[in-house]
């Protein structure tokens, strides 16, 4: 099946192991990773990523015709099959990930002028979106409380309601601060971002070379979205989480410091618990019958823990920022 594709690279395969879209290919000259591309947008994202971030990307092999992609019914690209170094220190691996993510963003960082109309439109749209989510959750909880008997899922939903509303309230407050601050500067920074930055798409080799891979969702956006998506993904675990995630964000800021408006934007978008809202919405409006009540409750609890872990990270970052500002503020108390 893959022989016609690999012949375009001058390779003769004798075994292929399947790992989803990635195929581990054993050939006459070594082991390679062959990955299928779903659409033209992914192809463009990968090609542009190697222009901006080639040195931080797993090397891409060209076909015998000098093309970055091979076509045979579908499109594919070929990379070496790389082996990560043994992880002896999870903390250092997380810090290294955030440092390299910041350096990746720095390479293509641009500052744009934004109009007040664009600012207001984004703010109003986001505000309406969160208000709609809050309103749905509130009406659903009231419906649950008025029922003669609540299902286990509904009971958990009511239990988490107050803390969920607090998360929305915090996000909206930070969003208002962003709105007021950026209206003064009318400046915003974008970069070519990975789009799905996470530890599973970051590798450190035995020779200490460090690479990102899986660039299919790359594109121009605020670099904060990579940081937010990475944190959300890795916060899906039982608390407590390690301090390396807070330290990781601080490492990112050492390499690429955030402006005041970017910090407000970061906190607001990280804090908003839309992932919890979406699951409650699915249960209430489009419940999948193949999923049991226990599975729904378990996933809701997992999303609640995600929200609490994110809260932990934000509160630590806010506290550390306040401590830094207190140290840098001169003591104006007159001596006696």
N, C-alpha and C positions, 0 to 999 in steps of 0.2 A: 504493500500500500504506500509506503513512504520511500521506496527505492527510487521512483522517478524524481522526487523532490531532492533527495540526497545526491543523486547523480549530477544535479546542477552545481553542487559544491565539489564534485570529484570524489565523492565518498561511496564506499560499498558497505552497506549495513549487514550485520549478521544477527542482530538482536535488538528489539525495541521494547522498553518497559514504559507503561503508561502511568502518568501522574496528572490526570485531568487533561488540560490543554497542553501541558508540557510532556514531551516524550524524551526519555533517556535513551540515546541511540549509541549502540556499540558498533564501531566501524573498523575498517582495516588500519586506520591510523590513530585511533583513540576514541574517547567517549565524548559525546556532545549532547547539548540540550536543544531540541527542536520544538518551537512553539507556534501554534496556529493563531492567526489573526482573524478576528470575527468580521471586521468591517473596515471601510476606507478611513474612517476617522481614527481608528486605532493605529493604522499604518502611518498616517500623517503625524500622530502624537509621538510614536516611537522614533520616526525619522528626525523630527524636530528636537527631540530630547537628546539624541546623540550629537546634534549640532551644538546645543547649549551645555550639555553635561556629560560629554563623551568620556572624560577622564574619570568620572565617578560612576560610570555605568559598566556593567559586565560587557566585555568586548563583543562586537557583532561581526560575524564573518560575512564576507561578500561572496556571491556566486561567481562562477567562472566568467560570467559576462560583466562582472563588476557591479552587480545590483545588490542592494541590502535585503531584498525579499525574493523568495522563490515562489513561483506560481505553478500549481497543478490542481486545477479545480478550485482550490482555496489558496490562500497565501500563508507563507511561513517565514520565520527567521531563525537563524542558527547561532548558537553561542557555545562556548566551552562549558562542559559540565564541571562546575567549580565545587570544591569541598571546603566548608567553613572550618576555621580553627576551633579547637575545643574551648567552650566557654567556661572559664574558671571564675569569672567575676561578672555576675549579671548586672551589677550596678555600673561598672565601667562600660559594659556593652551598651546600656541605655544612654549613658552620657555621650559616648562616641557617636551613637545614632543621631542625637540632637545636634551635636557639634557639626557633623557632616551635613545634616539637613540645612543648617544655617549657611554653611559654605556653599552648598548647592544653590540656595536661593540668592546669595550675594552675586553670583555670576551673571544673572540676567535681571537684577533688580532695576526697576524703573519707577520714576515718580511722575504721576499724572496730575494735571489740573482737572478738578471736578467742579461742575457748576452747582449752585445752590439747588437748582431744580432736580438734578440727579440725586443729590444728598437727601432732599425731602422725599423724593419718590421711594428711594430705598427704605428710608426710615418709616414712612407711612405703610408701605407694603408689609414690612416685617412686623410692625406694630399690629396691623389688622390680622396677620397670620397668627400671631401669638394670642391675641384676644379671642379669635375664633376657636383655637385649641382649648384655651381656658374655659370658655363658655360651654363647649361640648363636655369637657370633663366635669364641670360643675353640675350641668343638667343630668348627666349620667349618674353621678353620685347621688343626687337627690332622688332619682328614679329608683336606685338600688335601696336607699334608706326607707323608701315608702313601700317597698315590697314586703309581703308576708314572710318570705324566706329568701335570703341572699345565697347565691352560689358561692363556693370558696373563692372563685376569682373576683366576684363582686365585693366580697368581704375584704380581700386584700387591697382592692382598688380604693375602697373607702378608707382603709387604714393608712394608705400612702397619700391620700388626697392633700392633706394640709401641707406636708413637706413638698409635694409637687407644686402647689401654688406658691410656696415660698421661693422655689427655684425660678419660676416664671417671674415673680416679682423682682428678684435680684437681677435677672437678665434684662428686664424692661428698664430698670433703674440705670444699669450700665449702658444700655442702648441710648437712653436719653442723654447721658453724659457724652457719649460718642457724638451724638447729633449736635449738641451745643458746641463741642470742641472743634469738630471738623468744619463747621460753618465758618469758623474764624480763619482756619488755615486754607481750606479748599484744596488740600493736597492729599493724595493717596498713593500708596506704593503697591506695585504688582511685580510678580516674577513668574518665570516658568516653573511651575510646581509639579511634583510627582503625581499628585492626584489620589494616590492610595498608599501613602507613606506609612510603613509599619515595620516592626522588627523582622517579620517573615519576608520582607522585600529588601532586606539590608544584610549584607554578608561581609564578614571579616575573614580574610584568608590567613593561612599559616605564615605567609611572607608579610603580613600586616597590611596588605592592600585592602581597601574598603570600597565596596561597590553597592549601588542601588540597582534593582532590576524590576521588571514588570511595569513598563512605562505607558501602558495602553490608555490610561486615564489622565495623562499629563496635559497641561494647558496653562494659559495665562490666568492668573488669579492672585488674590492676596496670599502671600506666603503663610499667613496665619492659618489658612484652611488646612495645609499639610499638618501643622502642629495640632490643630483641633481634632482632625480625623484620626491622627495617631493616638492621641490621648483617649478619645472615645472608644477606639477599638481595644486598647489595652486596659481600660477601666472595667471591661466586662468580666469581672472576677469577684470572688468573695472578699470583703474587707477583712483586715486592713491591708492597704497597699503599701509598698515600700516608698521611702523618701526619695528614691532615685528618680521618680517621675517629676517631683517638684524640682529636684536638682537638675534634671534634664532640661526643663524649661529655662532654668537660670543659665545653664551652659549655652543654650540657644541664644539667649539675650546677650551673653558676653560676646558672641561672634556677630550677632545682628540685633542691635538694641531696638526696642520698640518705642515708638512715639507715644505720647499720652493718649491720642485718639485711637491708636492701634491697640493699646492695652485695654481700653474700655470695650472696643469691638471684640477682642479676644475673650474677655470675661463674659460678655453678654452671650456670644454664640456658643461658647463652651458650656455655659450653665443651663441654657434652655433645654428642657427635657422632652423634646419632640419625639424622641425614640420611645418614650413611655406612653405618650399620648397616642402614637400610631398603633401601638399594640392594643390599647384599650379600645380604640376606634375599630380595629379589625374584629375584636371579640364581640363588640356591641352591634356591628352592622353587617359583618361578612364572615361570621364564624365558620372555620373549616371543620367539617364533621369528622374528618379522619384524625383530627387532633383531639386528644382526651382533655378533660378538665384539668387533670393533674399536669399535663404538658403546658397548658395555658398558664396555670398558676406558677409553675416553675420558671417559665420565661419571663413572666411579669416580675417575679422576685429578682431575677437576674438583672432586669432593666432598672429596677429600684436600686439595687446595689451599685450599678453603674452610675446612677445619679448621685448616690452618696459618696462614691469614690471621687467623682468629679468635684463635688462640693469640698471634699478634703483637700484636693490639690489647689483649688481656687482660694480657699481660706488661708492655706499656708503661704501662697504667693502674695496675697493681699497683706498678710501680717508681716512678711519679710520686707515687702516694699515700704510699709509704714515704718518699720524699724530703721531701714536705710535712710528714709527721709528725716526721721527724728535725729539720726546721727549727723546728717549733713546740715541740719538747721542749727545755726549758732545760738548759743544760750545767751539771751539778752537780759537775764536777770542781773540787776545791779548788785555789786558786792556791798556787803554791809560795812 
